[in-house]
């Protein structure tokens, strides 16, 4: 993949940040892909969202 991207497409590949793996193991910008191919939040992003909702409820009530 690296050879193709760098050679054919003339792109620079940062090998420290890049990996080639199955979609179920990839996370990007707080999203992943589930078994049906849909975008889902990562567990970390979902946890942060729930914390923010709880904080808003406390400050409003």
PQR file with spaces between the fields and no chain letter, atoms N, CA, C, O and H, PARSE charges and radii, in Angstrom:
ATOM       1  N    UNK     1       0.816   -1.191    0.000 -0.4000 1.5000
ATOM       2  CA   UNK     1       0.000    0.000    0.000 -0.0000 2.0000
ATOM       3  C    UNK     1       0.861    1.257    0.000  0.5500 1.7000
ATOM       4  O    UNK     1       0.587    2.211   -0.729 -0.5500 1.4000
ATOM       5  N    UNK     2       1.907    1.247    0.827 -0.4000 1.5000
ATOM       6  CA   UNK     2       2.778    2.425    0.912 -0.0000 2.0000
ATOM       7  C    UNK     2       3.454    2.672   -0.425  0.5500 1.7000
ATOM       8  O    UNK     2       3.539    3.808   -0.891 -0.5500 1.4000
ATOM       9  H    UNK     2       2.130    0.473    1.419  0.4000 1.0000
ATOM      10  N    UNK     3       3.929    1.609   -1.028 -0.4000 1.5000
ATOM      11  CA   UNK     3       4.593    1.744   -2.326 -0.0000 2.0000
ATOM      12  C    UNK     3       3.637    2.312   -3.378  0.5500 1.7000
ATOM      13  O    UNK     3       4.026    3.152   -4.189 -0.5500 1.4000
ATOM      14  H    UNK     3       3.860    0.686   -0.649  0.4000 1.0000
ATOM      15  N    UNK     4       2.396    1.852   -3.358 -0.4000 1.5000
ATOM      16  CA   UNK     4       1.402    2.341   -4.311 -0.0000 2.0000
ATOM      17  C    UNK     4       1.082    3.816   -4.068  0.5500 1.7000
ATOM      18  O    UNK     4       1.056    4.612   -5.007 -0.5500 1.4000
ATOM      19  H    UNK     4       2.080    1.169   -2.699  0.4000 1.0000
ATOM      20  N    UNK     5       0.839    4.175   -2.815 -0.4000 1.5000
ATOM      21  CA   UNK     5       0.483    5.565   -2.486 -0.0000 2.0000
ATOM      22  C    UNK     5       1.624    6.522   -2.790  0.5500 1.7000
ATOM      23  O    UNK     5       1.409    7.600   -3.344 -0.5500 1.4000
ATOM      24  H    UNK     5       0.860    3.529   -2.052  0.4000 1.0000
ATOM      25  N    UNK     6       2.832    6.126   -2.426 -0.4000 1.5000
ATOM      26  CA   UNK     6       3.965    7.018   -2.653 -0.0000 2.0000
ATOM      27  C    UNK     6       4.412    7.016   -4.115  0.5500 1.7000
ATOM      28  O    UNK     6       4.748    8.067   -4.661 -0.5500 1.4000
ATOM      29  H    UNK     6       3.006    5.250   -1.975  0.4000 1.0000
ATOM      30  N    UNK     7       4.419    5.861   -4.741 -0.4000 1.5000
ATOM      31  CA   UNK     7       4.901    5.771   -6.114 -0.0000 2.0000
ATOM      32  C    UNK     7       3.884    6.209   -7.143  0.5500 1.7000
ATOM      33  O    UNK     7       4.140    7.116   -7.935 -0.5500 1.4000
ATOM      34  H    UNK     7       4.147    5.007   -4.298  0.4000 1.0000
ATOM      35  N    UNK     8       2.740    5.572   -7.133 -0.4000 1.5000
ATOM      36  CA   UNK     8       1.728    5.815   -8.168 -0.0000 2.0000
ATOM      37  C    UNK     8       0.955    7.120   -7.941  0.5500 1.7000
ATOM      38  O    UNK     8       0.719    7.883   -8.878 -0.5500 1.4000
ATOM      39  H    UNK     8       2.531    4.835   -6.489  0.4000 1.0000
ATOM      40  N    UNK     9       0.566    7.365   -6.686 -0.4000 1.5000
ATOM      41  CA   UNK     9      -0.262    8.536   -6.384 -0.0000 2.0000
ATOM      42  C    UNK     9       0.552    9.760   -5.986  0.5500 1.7000
ATOM      43  O    UNK     9       0.007   10.855   -5.851 -0.5500 1.4000
ATOM      44  H    UNK     9       0.757    6.746   -5.925  0.4000 1.0000
ATOM      45  N    UNK    10       1.857    9.576   -5.798 -0.4000 1.5000
ATOM      46  CA   UNK    10       2.769   10.671   -5.417 -0.0000 2.0000
ATOM      47  C    UNK    10       2.351   11.337   -4.103  0.5500 1.7000
ATOM      48  O    UNK    10       2.428   12.558   -3.962 -0.5500 1.4000
ATOM      49  H    UNK    10       2.300    8.686   -5.907  0.4000 1.0000
ATOM      50  N    UNK    11       1.902   10.507   -3.132 -0.4000 1.5000
ATOM      51  CA   UNK    11       1.526   11.001   -1.822 -0.0000 2.0000
ATOM      52  C    UNK    11       2.625   10.679   -0.822  0.5500 1.7000
ATOM      53  O    UNK    11       3.357    9.703   -0.988 -0.5500 1.4000
ATOM      54  H    UNK    11       1.840    9.515   -3.246  0.4000 1.0000
ATOM      55  N    UNK    12       2.741   11.491    0.208 -0.4000 1.5000
ATOM      56  CA   UNK    12       3.696   11.229    1.281 -0.0000 2.0000
ATOM      57  C    UNK    12       2.961   10.476    2.379  0.5500 1.7000
ATOM      58  O    UNK    12       1.929   10.939    2.866 -0.5500 1.4000
ATOM      59  H    UNK    12       2.147   12.284    0.343  0.4000 1.0000
ATOM      60  N    UNK    13       3.480    9.328    2.771 -0.4000 1.5000
ATOM      61  CA   UNK    13       2.854    8.501    3.803 -0.0000 2.0000
ATOM      62  C    UNK    13       3.661    8.619    5.088  0.5500 1.7000
ATOM      63  O    UNK    13       4.854    8.316    5.117 -0.5500 1.4000
ATOM      64  H    UNK    13       4.318    8.952    2.376  0.4000 1.0000
ATOM      65  N    UNK    14       2.993    9.064    6.148 -0.4000 1.5000
ATOM      66  CA   UNK    14       3.613    9.110    7.460 -0.0000 2.0000
ATOM      67  C    UNK    14       3.451    7.726    8.086  0.5500 1.7000
ATOM      68  O    UNK    14       2.367    7.378    8.555 -0.5500 1.4000
ATOM      69  H    UNK    14       2.024    9.310    6.124  0.4000 1.0000
ATOM      70  N    UNK    15       4.508    6.953    8.093 -0.4000 1.5000
ATOM      71  CA   UNK    15       4.426    5.565    8.543 -0.0000 2.0000
ATOM      72  C    UNK    15       4.137    5.444   10.030  0.5500 1.7000
ATOM      73  O    UNK    15       3.629    4.412   10.469 -0.5500 1.4000
ATOM      74  H    UNK    15       5.388    7.236    7.712  0.4000 1.0000
ATOM      75  N    UNK    16       4.447    6.477   10.824 -0.4000 1.5000
ATOM      76  CA   UNK    16       4.147    6.441   12.252 -0.0000 2.0000
ATOM      77  C    UNK    16       2.645    6.576   12.507  0.5500 1.7000
ATOM      78  O    UNK    16       2.137    6.041   13.493 -0.5500 1.4000
ATOM      79  H    UNK    16       4.859    7.315   10.467  0.4000 1.0000
ATOM      80  N    UNK    17       1.934    7.282   11.631 -0.4000 1.5000
ATOM      81  CA   UNK    17       0.509    7.512   11.828 -0.0000 2.0000
ATOM      82  C    UNK    17      -0.366    6.588   10.998  0.5500 1.7000
ATOM      83  O    UNK    17      -1.565    6.491   11.260 -0.5500 1.4000
ATOM      84  H    UNK    17       2.347    7.716   10.830  0.4000 1.0000
ATOM      85  N    UNK    18       0.187    5.916   10.020 -0.4000 1.5000
ATOM      86  CA   UNK    18      -0.604    5.129    9.078 -0.0000 2.0000
ATOM      87  C    UNK    18      -0.569    3.652    9.413  0.5500 1.7000
ATOM      88  O    UNK    18       0.407    3.133    9.953 -0.5500 1.4000
ATOM      89  H    UNK    18       1.161    5.995    9.808  0.4000 1.0000
ATOM      90  N    UNK    19      -1.672    2.988    9.073 -0.4000 1.5000
ATOM      91  CA   UNK    19      -1.710    1.539    9.215 -0.0000 2.0000
ATOM      92  C    UNK    19      -2.682    0.976    8.193  0.5500 1.7000
ATOM      93  O    UNK    19      -3.595    1.666    7.738 -0.5500 1.4000
ATOM      94  H    UNK    19      -2.465    3.410    8.633  0.4000 1.0000
ATOM      95  N    UNK    20      -2.484   -0.246    7.849 -0.4000 1.5000
ATOM      96  CA   UNK    20      -3.349   -0.941    6.915 -0.0000 2.0000
ATOM      97  C    UNK    20      -3.967   -2.105    7.681  0.5500 1.7000
ATOM      98  O    UNK    20      -3.272   -3.050    8.055 -0.5500 1.4000
ATOM      99  H    UNK    20      -1.743   -0.807    8.219  0.4000 1.0000
ATOM     100  N    UNK    21      -5.272   -2.031    7.912 -0.4000 1.5000
ATOM     101  CA   UNK    21      -5.948   -3.035    8.709 -0.0000 2.0000
ATOM     102  C    UNK    21      -7.412   -3.126    8.307  0.5500 1.7000
ATOM     103  O    UNK    21      -7.865   -2.377    7.442 -0.5500 1.4000
ATOM     104  H    UNK    21      -5.836   -1.263    7.608  0.4000 1.0000
ATOM     105  N    UNK    22      -8.142   -4.020    8.916 -0.4000 1.5000
ATOM     106  CA   UNK    22      -9.563   -4.156    8.645 -0.0000 2.0000
ATOM     107  C    UNK    22     -10.310   -2.940    9.192  0.5500 1.7000
ATOM     108  O    UNK    22      -9.870   -2.324   10.163 -0.5500 1.4000
ATOM     109  H    UNK    22      -7.774   -4.628    9.619  0.4000 1.0000
ATOM     110  N    UNK    23     -11.425   -2.600    8.578 -0.4000 1.5000
ATOM     111  CA   UNK    23     -12.194   -1.430    8.997 -0.0000 2.0000
ATOM     112  C    UNK    23     -12.676   -1.520   10.434  0.5500 1.7000
ATOM     113  O    UNK    23     -12.791   -0.494   11.105 -0.5500 1.4000
ATOM     114  H    UNK    23     -11.783   -3.101    7.790  0.4000 1.0000
ATOM     115  N    UNK    24     -12.959   -2.710   10.921 -0.4000 1.5000
ATOM     116  CA   UNK    24     -13.480   -2.822   12.283 -0.0000 2.0000
ATOM     117  C    UNK    24     -12.453   -2.417   13.335  0.5500 1.7000
ATOM     118  O    UNK    24     -12.814   -2.209   14.493 -0.5500 1.4000
ATOM     119  H    UNK    24     -12.866   -3.543   10.376  0.4000 1.0000
ATOM     120  N    UNK    25     -11.188   -2.302   12.957 -0.4000 1.5000
ATOM     121  CA   UNK    25     -10.156   -1.900   13.900 -0.0000 2.0000
ATOM     122  C    UNK    25      -9.753   -0.431   13.752  0.5500 1.7000
ATOM     123  O    UNK    25      -8.911    0.056   14.506 -0.5500 1.4000
ATOM     124  H    UNK    25     -10.895   -2.471   12.016  0.4000 1.0000
ATOM     125  N    UNK    26     -10.342    0.272   12.795 -0.4000 1.5000
ATOM     126  CA   UNK    26      -9.969    1.662   12.535 -0.0000 2.0000
ATOM     127  C    UNK    26     -10.915    2.631   13.220  0.5500 1.7000
ATOM     128  O    UNK    26     -12.126    2.417   13.260 -0.5500 1.4000
ATOM     129  H    UNK    26     -11.026   -0.123   12.183  0.4000 1.0000
ATOM     130  N    UNK    27     -10.343    3.700   13.760 -0.4000 1.5000
ATOM     131  CA   UNK    27     -11.106    4.797   14.320 -0.0000 2.0000
ATOM     132  C    UNK    27     -10.532    6.075   13.747  0.5500 1.7000
ATOM     133  O    UNK    27      -9.316    6.242   13.655 -0.5500 1.4000
ATOM     134  H    UNK    27      -9.359    3.873   13.727  0.4000 1.0000
ATOM     135  N    UNK    28     -11.432    6.985   13.359 -0.4000 1.5000
ATOM     136  CA   UNK    28     -10.994    8.236   12.773 -0.0000 2.0000
ATOM     137  C    UNK    28     -11.972    9.325   13.169  0.5500 1.7000
ATOM     138  O    UNK    28     -13.175    9.196   12.942 -0.5500 1.4000
ATOM     139  H    UNK    28     -12.420    6.850   13.434  0.4000 1.0000
ATOM     140  N    UNK    29     -11.463   10.394   13.759 -0.4000 1.5000
ATOM     141  CA   UNK    29     -12.275   11.541   14.190 -0.0000 2.0000
ATOM     142  C    UNK    29     -13.465   11.102   15.038  0.5500 1.7000
ATOM     143  O    UNK    29     -14.596   11.530   14.812 -0.5500 1.4000
ATOM     144  H    UNK    29     -10.486   10.499   13.944  0.4000 1.0000
ATOM     145  N    UNK    30     -13.191   10.237   16.022 -0.4000 1.5000
ATOM     146  CA   UNK    30     -14.179    9.741   16.987 -0.0000 2.0000
ATOM     147  C    UNK    30     -15.250    8.844   16.378  0.5500 1.7000
ATOM     148  O    UNK    30     -16.306    8.660   16.984 -0.5500 1.4000
ATOM     149  H    UNK    30     -12.272    9.889   16.206  0.4000 1.0000
ATOM     150  N    UNK    31     -15.010    8.288   15.210 -0.4000 1.5000
ATOM     151  CA   UNK    31     -15.953    7.371   14.581 -0.0000 2.0000
ATOM     152  C    UNK    31     -15.259    6.068   14.225  0.5500 1.7000
ATOM     153  O    UNK    31     -14.054    6.021   13.976 -0.5500 1.4000
ATOM     154  H    UNK    31     -14.152    8.438   14.718  0.4000 1.0000
ATOM     155  N    UNK    32     -16.059    5.017   14.209 -0.4000 1.5000
ATOM     156  CA   UNK    32     -15.610    3.720   13.742 -0.0000 2.0000
ATOM     157  C    UNK    32     -16.673    3.160   12.806  0.5500 1.7000
ATOM     158  O    UNK    32     -17.658    3.837   12.510 -0.5500 1.4000
ATOM     159  H    UNK    32     -17.038    5.056   14.411  0.4000 1.0000
ATOM     160  N    UNK    33     -16.484    1.942   12.343 -0.4000 1.5000
ATOM     161  CA   UNK    33     -17.436    1.296   11.452 -0.0000 2.0000
ATOM     162  C    UNK    33     -17.909    0.016   12.125  0.5500 1.7000
ATOM     163  O    UNK    33     -17.098   -0.804   12.555 -0.5500 1.4000
ATOM     164  H    UNK    33     -15.684    1.392   12.584  0.4000 1.0000
ATOM     165  N    UNK    34     -19.249   -0.155   12.216 -0.4000 1.5000
ATOM     166  CA   UNK    34     -19.762   -1.369   12.848 -0.0000 2.0000
ATOM     167  C    UNK    34     -19.847   -2.511   11.840  0.5500 1.7000
ATOM     168  O    UNK    34     -19.418   -2.370   10.695 -0.5500 1.4000
ATOM     169  H    UNK    34     -19.908    0.511   11.867  0.4000 1.0000
ATOM     170  N    UNK    35     -20.400   -3.635   12.270 -0.4000 1.5000
ATOM     171  CA   UNK    35     -20.444   -4.834   11.413 -0.0000 2.0000
ATOM     172  C    UNK    35     -21.321   -4.661   10.178  0.5500 1.7000
ATOM     173  O    UNK    35     -21.128   -5.341    9.170 -0.5500 1.4000
ATOM     174  H    UNK    35     -20.749   -3.749   13.201  0.4000 1.0000
ATOM     175  N    UNK    36     -22.285   -3.747   10.263 -0.4000 1.5000
ATOM     176  CA   UNK    36     -23.179   -3.519    9.123 -0.0000 2.0000
ATOM     177  C    UNK    36     -22.660   -2.425    8.199  0.5500 1.7000
ATOM     178  O    UNK    36     -23.309   -2.093    7.208 -0.5500 1.4000
ATOM     179  H    UNK    36     -22.441   -3.194   11.082  0.4000 1.0000
ATOM     180  N    UNK    37     -21.498   -1.863    8.513 -0.4000 1.5000
ATOM     181  CA   UNK    37     -20.907   -0.842    7.669 -0.0000 2.0000
ATOM     182  C    UNK    37     -21.352    0.572    8.001  0.5500 1.7000
ATOM     183  O    UNK    37     -21.080    1.498    7.236 -0.5500 1.4000
ATOM     184  H    UNK    37     -20.971   -2.133    9.319  0.4000 1.0000
ATOM     185  N    UNK    38     -22.030    0.755    9.123 -0.4000 1.5000
ATOM     186  CA   UNK    38     -22.503    2.078    9.524 -0.0000 2.0000
ATOM     187  C    UNK    38     -21.464    2.766   10.397  0.5500 1.7000
ATOM     188  O    UNK    38     -20.696    2.111   11.101 -0.5500 1.4000
ATOM     189  H    UNK    38     -22.251    0.003    9.744  0.4000 1.0000
ATOM     190  N    UNK    39     -21.448    4.093   10.342 -0.4000 1.5000
ATOM     191  CA   UNK    39     -20.565    4.864   11.209 -0.0000 2.0000
ATOM     192  C    UNK    39     -21.140    4.887   12.616  0.5500 1.7000
ATOM     193  O    UNK    39     -22.336    5.109   12.803 -0.5500 1.4000
ATOM     194  H    UNK    39     -22.072    4.625    9.770  0.4000 1.0000
ATOM     195  N    UNK    40     -20.286    4.657   13.598 -0.4000 1.5000
ATOM     196  CA   UNK    40     -20.695    4.702   15.003 -0.0000 2.0000
ATOM     197  C    UNK    40     -19.655    5.486   15.796  0.5500 1.7000
ATOM     198  O    UNK    40     -18.487    5.556   15.414 -0.5500 1.4000
ATOM     199  H    UNK    40     -19.315    4.476   13.446  0.4000 1.0000
ATOM     200  N    UNK    41     -20.096    6.073   16.904 -0.4000 1.5000
ATOM     201  CA   UNK    41     -19.170    6.778   17.789 -0.0000 2.0000
ATOM     202  C    UNK    41     -18.246    5.771   18.459  0.5500 1.7000
ATOM     203  O    UNK    41     -18.637    4.631   18.712 -0.5500 1.4000
ATOM     204  H    UNK    41     -21.045    6.016   17.215  0.4000 1.0000
ATOM     205  N    UNK    42     -17.036    6.190   18.740 -0.4000 1.5000
ATOM     206  CA   UNK    42     -16.142    5.355   19.534 -0.0000 2.0000
ATOM     207  C    UNK    42     -16.614    5.393   20.981  0.5500 1.7000
ATOM     208  O    UNK    42     -17.365    6.292   21.360 -0.5500 1.4000
ATOM     209  H    UNK    42     -16.718    7.115   18.534  0.4000 1.0000
ATOM     210  N    UNK    43     -16.193    4.445   21.783 -0.4000 1.5000
ATOM     211  CA   UNK    43     -16.598    4.407   23.182 -0.0000 2.0000
ATOM     212  C    UNK    43     -16.138    5.660   23.933  0.5500 1.7000
ATOM     213  O    UNK    43     -16.859    6.177   24.787 -0.5500 1.4000
ATOM     214  H    UNK    43     -15.583    3.714   21.475  0.4000 1.0000
ATOM     215  N    UNK    44     -14.961    6.133   23.617 -0.4000 1.5000
ATOM     216  CA   UNK    44     -14.435    7.330   24.265 -0.0000 2.0000
ATOM     217  C    UNK    44     -15.283    8.559   23.929  0.5500 1.7000
ATOM     218  O    UNK    44     -15.576    9.366   24.811 -0.5500 1.4000
ATOM     219  H    UNK    44     -14.376    5.714   22.923  0.4000 1.0000
ATOM     220  N    UNK    45     -15.678    8.707   22.667 -0.4000 1.5000
ATOM     221  CA   UNK    45     -16.504    9.839   22.251 -0.0000 2.0000
ATOM     222  C    UNK    45     -17.891    9.756   22.884  0.5500 1.7000
ATOM     223  O    UNK    45     -18.439   10.774   23.306 -0.5500 1.4000
ATOM     224  H    UNK    45     -15.440    8.052   21.950  0.4000 1.0000
ATOM     225  N    UNK    46     -18.457    8.562   22.954 -0.4000 1.5000
ATOM     226  CA   UNK    46     -19.765    8.385   23.572 -0.0000 2.0000
ATOM     227  C    UNK    46     -19.713    8.738   25.053  0.5500 1.7000
ATOM     228  O    UNK    46     -20.626    9.381   25.571 -0.5500 1.4000
ATOM     229  H    UNK    46     -18.011    7.735   22.612  0.4000 1.0000
ATOM     230  N    UNK    47     -18.670    8.330   25.726 -0.4000 1.5000
ATOM     231  CA   UNK    47     -18.491    8.645   27.145 -0.0000 2.0000
ATOM     232  C    UNK    47     -18.401   10.159   27.359  0.5500 1.7000
ATOM     233  O    UNK    47     -19.032   10.690   28.273 -0.5500 1.4000
ATOM     234  H    UNK    47     -17.928    7.807   25.306  0.4000 1.0000
ATOM     235  N    UNK    48     -17.622   10.856   26.527 -0.4000 1.5000
ATOM     236  CA   UNK    48     -17.507   12.320   26.631 -0.0000 2.0000
ATOM     237  C    UNK    48     -18.850   12.996   26.400  0.5500 1.7000
ATOM     238  O    UNK    48     -19.195   13.946   27.102 -0.5500 1.4000
ATOM     239  H    UNK    48     -17.109   10.424   25.785  0.4000 1.0000
ATOM     240  N    UNK    49     -19.611   12.512   25.421 -0.4000 1.5000
ATOM     241  CA   UNK    49     -20.922   13.077   25.134 -0.0000 2.0000
ATOM     242  C    UNK    49     -21.849   12.934   26.343  0.5500 1.7000
ATOM     243  O    UNK    49     -22.522   13.891   26.728 -0.5500 1.4000
ATOM     244  H    UNK    49     -19.330   11.740   24.851  0.4000 1.0000
ATOM     245  N    UNK    50     -21.884   11.752   26.933 -0.4000 1.5000
ATOM     246  CA   UNK    50     -22.749   11.518   28.093 -0.0000 2.0000
ATOM     247  C    UNK    50     -22.341   12.391   29.273  0.5500 1.7000
ATOM     248  O    UNK    50     -23.202   12.886   30.001 -0.5500 1.4000
ATOM     249  H    UNK    50     -21.338   10.975   26.620  0.4000 1.0000
ATOM     250  N    UNK    51     -21.044   12.584   29.470 -0.4000 1.5000
ATOM     251  CA   UNK    51     -20.581   13.466   30.541 -0.0000 2.0000
ATOM     252  C    UNK    51     -21.062   14.889   30.325  0.5500 1.7000
ATOM     253  O    UNK    51     -21.509   15.542   31.268 -0.5500 1.4000
ATOM     254  H    UNK    51     -20.345   12.182   28.879  0.4000 1.0000
ATOM     255  N    UNK    52     -20.976   15.376   29.098 -0.4000 1.5000
ATOM     256  CA   UNK    52     -21.419   16.741   28.796 -0.0000 2.0000
ATOM     257  C    UNK    52     -22.912   16.902   29.033  0.5500 1.7000
ATOM     258  O    UNK    52     -23.351   17.931   29.546 -0.5500 1.4000
ATOM     259  H    UNK    52     -20.613   14.845   28.332  0.4000 1.0000
ATOM     260  N    UNK    53     -23.700   15.891   28.663 -0.4000 1.5000
ATOM     261  CA   UNK    53     -25.144   15.953   28.883 -0.0000 2.0000
ATOM     262  C    UNK    53     -25.441   16.000   30.374  0.5500 1.7000
ATOM     263  O    UNK    53     -26.293   16.776   30.806 -0.5500 1.4000
ATOM     264  H    UNK    53     -23.344   15.055   28.246  0.4000 1.0000
ATOM     265  N    UNK    54     -24.760   15.190   31.161 -0.4000 1.5000
ATOM     266  CA   UNK    54     -24.965   15.195   32.614 -0.0000 2.0000
ATOM     267  C    UNK    54     -24.593   16.540   33.216  0.5500 1.7000
ATOM     268  O    UNK    54     -25.297   17.044   34.091 -0.5500 1.4000
ATOM     269  H    UNK    54     -24.068   14.559   30.810  0.4000 1.0000
ATOM     270  N    UNK    55     -23.482   17.132   32.751 -0.4000 1.5000
ATOM     271  CA   UNK    55     -23.077   18.439   33.261 -0.0000 2.0000
ATOM     272  C    UNK    55     -24.095   19.509   32.912  0.5500 1.7000
ATOM     273  O    UNK    55     -24.378   20.378   33.737 -0.5500 1.4000
ATOM     274  H    UNK    55     -22.910   16.723   32.040  0.4000 1.0000
ATOM     275  N    UNK    56     -24.650   19.465   31.713 -0.4000 1.5000
ATOM     276  CA   UNK    56     -25.670   20.450   31.314 -0.0000 2.0000
ATOM     277  C    UNK    56     -26.923   20.313   32.148  0.5500 1.7000
ATOM     278  O    UNK    56     -27.547   21.316   32.494 -0.5500 1.4000
ATOM     279  H    UNK    56     -24.421   18.759   31.044  0.4000 1.0000
ATOM     280  N    UNK    57     -27.310   19.079   32.480 -0.4000 1.5000
ATOM     281  CA   UNK    57     -28.499   18.858   33.326 -0.0000 2.0000
ATOM     282  C    UNK    57     -28.277   19.450   34.712  0.5500 1.7000
ATOM     283  O    UNK    57     -29.183   20.069   35.271 -0.5500 1.4000
ATOM     284  H    UNK    57     -26.803   18.264   32.199  0.4000 1.0000
ATOM     285  N    UNK    58     -27.095   19.270   35.268 -0.4000 1.5000
ATOM     286  CA   UNK    58     -26.793   19.791   36.609 -0.0000 2.0000
ATOM     287  C    UNK    58     -26.812   21.308   36.625  0.5500 1.7000
ATOM     288  O    UNK    58     -27.352   21.914   37.550 -0.5500 1.4000
ATOM     289  H    UNK    58     -26.359   18.767   34.814  0.4000 1.0000
ATOM     290  N    UNK    59     -26.228   21.925   35.610 -0.4000 1.5000
ATOM     291  CA   UNK    59     -26.151   23.385   35.591 -0.0000 2.0000
ATOM     292  C    UNK    59     -27.512   24.011   35.287  0.5500 1.7000
ATOM     293  O    UNK    59     -27.766   25.139   35.708 -0.5500 1.4000
ATOM     294  H    UNK    59     -25.790   21.432   34.858  0.4000 1.0000
ATOM     295  N    UNK    60     -28.384   23.321   34.579 -0.4000 1.5000
ATOM     296  CA   UNK    60     -29.702   23.867   34.240 -0.0000 2.0000
ATOM     297  C    UNK    60     -30.703   23.688   35.387  0.5500 1.7000
ATOM     298  O    UNK    60     -31.650   24.465   35.511 -0.5500 1.4000
ATOM     299  H    UNK    60     -28.178   22.404   34.237  0.4000 1.0000
ATOM     300  N    UNK    61     -30.494   22.665   36.224 -0.4000 1.5000
ATOM     301  CA   UNK    61     -31.478   22.329   37.249 -0.0000 2.0000
ATOM     302  C    UNK    61     -31.123   22.873   38.534  0.5500 1.7000
ATOM     303  O    UNK    61     -31.850   22.680   39.508 -0.5500 1.4000
ATOM     304  H    UNK    61     -29.725   22.034   36.123  0.4000 1.0000
